[in-house]
C-alpha cells in the first residue's frame, strides 16, 4: 500500500468523530424510548436537551434517528473515500455551526460558541483536503495538510 492509498490521519479522525456522534444519537434514542432505564443518568450531562426533547415529544426520536443516520453515513463516506462522503460531512458541520451560532444569539447560551472554532477548523480541513484531492495546481495547502496528516 503506497502513501496515496492510505487514509489520511485527519480523515480517520473525522470518521471516528462522526461515528461517535452516531453512537451518541443512538444512546439518546434508547434513553428517549425507555425513560427511567439505566441510561437515565445521561440527561445529567445536558438537562436542557432532555427538557427540549420532552417538549418535542416522539418527534425527537425521529430527529435523533435522522442525525444518527447522517453521522453514520458521513463516517462511512469519509472512511471509504466515497465521492459523497466529504460533501455530506461538510453539510453536517455547517448545519451544526449555524445551530451553535443561533443558540448563542437567540438563547444567549454562550457555551455553544466553543463549537464555532472547532467546527470551523474541521470545515477548513475538509475544504483544503478536497482541493488537494481534486488536484488544484495552484494549491499550496498540500504542504500544510501533509504535515497535519503525518
KEMARDREN-796307 format. One record per residue (C-alpha): residue number from 0; x, y, z. Coordinates in nm, 2 decimals, padded with zeros to 4 digits, always signed. Example, Ala and Ser with C-alpha at 12.3 -4.5 7.8 and 13.67 -1.06 7.14 Angstrom:
REM KEMARDREN-796307
<r><nr>0</nr><px>+01.23</px><py>-00.45</py><pz>+00.78</pz></r>
<r><nr>1</nr><px>+01.37</px><py>-00.11</py><pz>+00.71</pz></r>
//
This chain:
REM KEMARDREN-796307
<r><nr>0</nr><px>+00.00</px><py>+00.00</py><pz>+00.00</pz></r>
<r><nr>1</nr><px>+00.16</px><py>+00.33</py><pz>-00.10</pz></r>
<r><nr>2</nr><px>+00.11</px><py>+00.66</py><pz>+00.08</pz></r>
<r><nr>3</nr><px>-00.16</px><py>+00.78</py><pz>-00.16</pz></r>
<r><nr>4</nr><px>-00.37</px><py>+00.47</py><pz>-00.08</pz></r>
<r><nr>5</nr><px>-00.36</px><py>+00.53</py><pz>+00.29</pz></r>
<r><nr>6</nr><px>-00.64</px><py>+00.72</py><pz>+00.46</pz></r>
<r><nr>7</nr><px>-00.51</px><py>+01.05</py><pz>+00.59</pz></r>
<r><nr>8</nr><px>-00.50</px><py>+01.08</py><pz>+00.97</pz></r>
<r><nr>9</nr><px>-00.73</px><py>+01.38</py><pz>+00.96</pz></r>
<r><nr>10</nr><px>-00.99</px><py>+01.19</py><pz>+00.76</pz></r>
<r><nr>11</nr><px>-00.96</px><py>+00.89</py><pz>+01.00</pz></r>
<r><nr>12</nr><px>-01.02</px><py>+01.12</py><pz>+01.30</pz></r>
<r><nr>13</nr><px>-01.32</px><py>+01.29</py><pz>+01.13</pz></r>
<r><nr>14</nr><px>-01.46</px><py>+00.94</py><pz>+01.05</pz></r>
<r><nr>15</nr><px>-01.42</px><py>+00.85</py><pz>+01.42</pz></r>
<r><nr>16</nr><px>-01.58</px><py>+01.18</py><pz>+01.52</pz></r>
<r><nr>17</nr><px>-01.89</px><py>+01.12</py><pz>+01.31</pz></r>
<r><nr>18</nr><px>-01.91</px><py>+00.75</py><pz>+01.42</pz></r>
<r><nr>19</nr><px>-01.90</px><py>+00.87</py><pz>+01.78</pz></r>
<r><nr>20</nr><px>-02.18</px><py>+01.12</py><pz>+01.70</pz></r>
<r><nr>21</nr><px>-02.39</px><py>+00.85</py><pz>+01.55</pz></r>
<r><nr>22</nr><px>-02.34</px><py>+00.63</py><pz>+01.86</pz></r>
<r><nr>23</nr><px>-02.44</px><py>+00.91</py><pz>+02.10</pz></r>
<r><nr>24</nr><px>-02.75</px><py>+00.97</py><pz>+01.89</pz></r>
<r><nr>25</nr><px>-02.84</px><py>+00.60</py><pz>+01.92</pz></r>
<r><nr>26</nr><px>-02.79</px><py>+00.61</py><pz>+02.30</pz></r>
<r><nr>27</nr><px>-03.01</px><py>+00.92</py><pz>+02.31</pz></r>
<r><nr>28</nr><px>-03.28</px><py>+00.73</py><pz>+02.12</pz></r>
<r><nr>29</nr><px>-03.27</px><py>+00.44</py><pz>+02.36</pz></r>
<r><nr>30</nr><px>-03.29</px><py>+00.69</py><pz>+02.66</pz></r>
<r><nr>31</nr><px>-03.59</px><py>+00.86</py><pz>+02.49</pz></r>
<r><nr>32</nr><px>-03.77</px><py>+00.53</py><pz>+02.41</pz></r>
<r><nr>33</nr><px>-03.72</px><py>+00.39</py><pz>+02.76</pz></r>
<r><nr>34</nr><px>-03.74</px><py>+00.67</py><pz>+03.02</pz></r>
<r><nr>35</nr><px>-03.61</px><py>+00.57</py><pz>+03.36</pz></r>
<r><nr>36</nr><px>-03.39</px><py>+00.30</py><pz>+03.23</pz></r>
<r><nr>37</nr><px>-03.02</px><py>+00.25</py><pz>+03.31</pz></r>
<r><nr>38</nr><px>-02.94</px><py>+00.54</py><pz>+03.07</pz></r>
<r><nr>39</nr><px>-03.14</px><py>+00.80</py><pz>+03.26</pz></r>
<r><nr>40</nr><px>-02.83</px><py>+00.95</py><pz>+03.42</pz></r>
<r><nr>41</nr><px>-02.70</px><py>+01.07</py><pz>+03.08</pz></r>
<r><nr>42</nr><px>-02.95</px><py>+01.35</py><pz>+03.10</pz></r>
<r><nr>43</nr><px>-02.74</px><py>+01.50</py><pz>+03.38</pz></r>
<r><nr>44</nr><px>-02.49</px><py>+01.59</py><pz>+03.11</pz></r>
<r><nr>45</nr><px>-02.74</px><py>+01.81</py><pz>+02.93</pz></r>
<r><nr>46</nr><px>-03.06</px><py>+01.87</py><pz>+03.12</pz></r>
<r><nr>47</nr><px>-03.17</px><py>+02.14</py><pz>+02.87</pz></r>
<r><nr>48</nr><px>-03.16</px><py>+01.88</py><pz>+02.59</pz></r>
<r><nr>49</nr><px>-03.37</px><py>+01.64</py><pz>+02.79</pz></r>
<r><nr>50</nr><px>-03.63</px><py>+01.92</py><pz>+02.85</pz></r>
<r><nr>51</nr><px>-03.63</px><py>+02.02</py><pz>+02.48</pz></r>
<r><nr>52</nr><px>-03.67</px><py>+01.66</py><pz>+02.37</pz></r>
<r><nr>53</nr><px>-03.96</px><py>+01.62</py><pz>+02.61</pz></r>
<r><nr>54</nr><px>-04.13</px><py>+01.93</py><pz>+02.46</pz></r>
<r><nr>55</nr><px>-04.09</px><py>+01.79</py><pz>+02.11</pz></r>
<r><nr>56</nr><px>-04.22</px><py>+01.45</py><pz>+02.21</pz></r>
<r><nr>57</nr><px>-04.20</px><py>+01.15</py><pz>+01.99</pz></r>
<r><nr>58</nr><px>-04.06</px><py>+01.36</py><pz>+01.70</pz></r>
<r><nr>59</nr><px>-03.74</px><py>+01.39</py><pz>+01.90</pz></r>
<r><nr>60</nr><px>-03.68</px><py>+01.02</py><pz>+01.83</pz></r>
<r><nr>61</nr><px>-03.72</px><py>+01.07</py><pz>+01.46</pz></r>
<r><nr>62</nr><px>-03.49</px><py>+01.38</py><pz>+01.47</pz></r>
<r><nr>63</nr><px>-03.22</px><py>+01.18</py><pz>+01.65</pz></r>
<r><nr>64</nr><px>-03.26</px><py>+00.89</py><pz>+01.41</pz></r>
<r><nr>65</nr><px>-03.20</px><py>+01.13</py><pz>+01.11</pz></r>
<r><nr>66</nr><px>-02.90</px><py>+01.29</py><pz>+01.28</pz></r>
<r><nr>67</nr><px>-02.76</px><py>+00.94</py><pz>+01.37</pz></r>
<r><nr>68</nr><px>-02.81</px><py>+00.82</py><pz>+01.02</pz></r>
<r><nr>69</nr><px>-02.64</px><py>+01.13</py><pz>+00.87</pz></r>
<r><nr>70</nr><px>-02.34</px><py>+01.10</py><pz>+01.11</pz></r>
<r><nr>71</nr><px>-02.30</px><py>+00.73</py><pz>+01.04</pz></r>
<r><nr>72</nr><px>-02.32</px><py>+00.79</py><pz>+00.67</pz></r>
<r><nr>73</nr><px>-02.06</px><py>+01.07</py><pz>+00.69</pz></r>
<r><nr>74</nr><px>-01.83</px><py>+00.84</py><pz>+00.89</pz></r>
<r><nr>75</nr><px>-01.87</px><py>+00.56</py><pz>+00.63</pz></r>
<r><nr>76</nr><px>-01.84</px><py>+00.80</py><pz>+00.34</pz></r>
<r><nr>77</nr><px>-01.52</px><py>+00.96</py><pz>+00.47</pz></r>
<r><nr>78</nr><px>-01.36</px><py>+00.63</py><pz>+00.57</pz></r>
<r><nr>79</nr><px>-01.43</px><py>+00.47</py><pz>+00.23</pz></r>
<r><nr>80</nr><px>-01.34</px><py>+00.79</py><pz>+00.04</pz></r>
<r><nr>81</nr><px>-01.68</px><py>+00.78</py><pz>-00.13</pz></r>
<r><nr>82</nr><px>-01.75</px><py>+01.08</py><pz>-00.35</pz></r>
<r><nr>83</nr><px>-02.04</px><py>+01.19</py><pz>-00.14</pz></r>
<r><nr>84</nr><px>-01.86</px><py>+01.15</py><pz>+00.20</pz></r>
<r><nr>85</nr><px>-01.69</px><py>+01.48</py><pz>+00.21</pz></r>
<r><nr>86</nr><px>-01.99</px><py>+01.69</py><pz>+00.10</pz></r>
<r><nr>87</nr><px>-02.21</px><py>+01.52</py><pz>+00.35</pz></r>
<r><nr>88</nr><px>-01.97</px><py>+01.58</py><pz>+00.63</pz></r>
<r><nr>89</nr><px>-01.93</px><py>+01.94</py><pz>+00.53</pz></r>
<r><nr>90</nr><px>-02.31</px><py>+01.98</py><pz>+00.52</pz></r>
<r><nr>91</nr><px>-02.35</px><py>+01.83</py><pz>+00.87</pz></r>
<r><nr>92</nr><px>-02.07</px><py>+02.05</py><pz>+01.01</pz></r>
<r><nr>93</nr><px>-02.21</px><py>+02.37</py><pz>+00.85</pz></r>
<r><nr>94</nr><px>-02.56</px><py>+02.30</py><pz>+00.99</pz></r>
<r><nr>95</nr><px>-02.41</px><py>+02.24</py><pz>+01.33</pz></r>
<r><nr>96</nr><px>-02.21</px><py>+02.56</py><pz>+01.31</pz></r>
<r><nr>97</nr><px>-02.53</px><py>+02.75</py><pz>+01.22</pz></r>
<r><nr>98</nr><px>-02.71</px><py>+02.59</py><pz>+01.51</pz></r>
<r><nr>99</nr><px>-02.43</px><py>+02.68</py><pz>+01.75</pz></r>
<r><nr>100</nr><px>-02.44</px><py>+03.04</py><pz>+01.64</pz></r>
<r><nr>101</nr><px>-02.82</px><py>+03.06</py><pz>+01.66</pz></r>
<r><nr>102</nr><px>-02.81</px><py>+02.91</py><pz>+02.01</pz></r>
<r><nr>103</nr><px>-02.56</px><py>+03.17</py><pz>+02.12</pz></r>
<r><nr>104</nr><px>-02.76</px><py>+03.46</py><pz>+01.97</pz></r>
<r><nr>105</nr><px>-03.12</px><py>+03.35</py><pz>+02.04</pz></r>
<r><nr>106</nr><px>-03.09</px><py>+03.16</py><pz>+02.36</pz></r>
<r><nr>107</nr><px>-02.79</px><py>+03.36</py><pz>+02.49</pz></r>
<r><nr>108</nr><px>-02.61</px><py>+03.03</py><pz>+02.55</pz></r>
<r><nr>109</nr><px>-02.25</px><py>+03.14</py><pz>+02.51</pz></r>
<r><nr>110</nr><px>-02.12</px><py>+02.79</py><pz>+02.58</pz></r>
<r><nr>111</nr><px>-02.22</px><py>+02.69</py><pz>+02.23</pz></r>
<r><nr>112</nr><px>-01.96</px><py>+02.94</py><pz>+02.09</pz></r>
<r><nr>113</nr><px>-01.69</px><py>+02.68</py><pz>+02.15</pz></r>
<r><nr>114</nr><px>-01.83</px><py>+02.49</py><pz>+01.86</pz></r>
<r><nr>115</nr><px>-01.75</px><py>+02.77</py><pz>+01.61</pz></r>
<r><nr>116</nr><px>-01.37</px><py>+02.75</py><pz>+01.60</pz></r>
<r><nr>117</nr><px>-01.38</px><py>+02.37</py><pz>+01.63</pz></r>
<r><nr>118</nr><px>-01.64</px><py>+02.32</py><pz>+01.36</pz></r>
<r><nr>119</nr><px>-01.47</px><py>+02.59</py><pz>+01.15</pz></r>
<r><nr>120</nr><px>-01.14</px><py>+02.40</py><pz>+01.17</pz></r>
<r><nr>121</nr><px>-01.30</px><py>+02.08</py><pz>+01.06</pz></r>
<r><nr>122</nr><px>-01.47</px><py>+02.25</py><pz>+00.77</pz></r>
<r><nr>123</nr><px>-01.14</px><py>+02.42</py><pz>+00.67</pz></r>
<r><nr>124</nr><px>-00.96</px><py>+02.09</py><pz>+00.68</pz></r>
<r><nr>125</nr><px>-01.22</px><py>+01.91</py><pz>+00.47</pz></r>
<r><nr>126</nr><px>-01.22</px><py>+02.20</py><pz>+00.22</pz></r>
<r><nr>127</nr><px>-00.84</px><py>+02.21</py><pz>+00.19</pz></r>
<r><nr>128</nr><px>-00.83</px><py>+01.83</py><pz>+00.17</pz></r>
<r><nr>129</nr><px>-01.08</px><py>+01.84</py><pz>-00.11</pz></r>
<r><nr>130</nr><px>-00.87</px><py>+02.09</py><pz>-00.30</pz></r>
<r><nr>131</nr><px>-00.57</px><py>+01.87</py><pz>-00.27</pz></r>
<r><nr>132</nr><px>-00.76</px><py>+01.56</py><pz>-00.38</pz></r>
<r><nr>133</nr><px>-00.91</px><py>+01.74</py><pz>-00.67</pz></r>
<r><nr>134</nr><px>-00.56</px><py>+01.84</py><pz>-00.78</pz></r>
<r><nr>135</nr><px>-00.57</px><py>+02.22</py><pz>-00.79</pz></r>
<r><nr>136</nr><px>-00.23</px><py>+02.30</py><pz>-00.93</pz></r>
<r><nr>137</nr><px>-00.22</px><py>+02.65</py><pz>-00.77</pz></r>
<r><nr>138</nr><px>-00.30</px><py>+02.50</py><pz>-00.43</pz></r>
<r><nr>139</nr><px>-00.01</px><py>+02.51</py><pz>-00.18</pz></r>
<r><nr>140</nr><px>-00.22</px><py>+02.37</py><pz>+00.11</pz></r>
<r><nr>141</nr><px>-00.09</px><py>+02.02</py><pz>+00.03</pz></r>
<r><nr>142</nr><px>+00.22</px><py>+02.10</py><pz>+00.22</pz></r>
<r><nr>143</nr><px>+00.01</px><py>+02.20</py><pz>+00.53</pz></r>
<r><nr>144</nr><px>-00.22</px><py>+01.90</py><pz>+00.50</pz></r>
<r><nr>145</nr><px>+00.07</px><py>+01.66</py><pz>+00.46</pz></r>
<r><nr>146</nr><px>+00.22</px><py>+01.80</py><pz>+00.79</pz></r>
<r><nr>147</nr><px>-00.12</px><py>+01.76</py><pz>+00.96</pz></r>
<r><nr>148</nr><px>-00.18</px><py>+01.40</py><pz>+00.84</pz></r>
<r><nr>149</nr><px>+00.16</px><py>+01.26</py><pz>+00.94</pz></r>
//
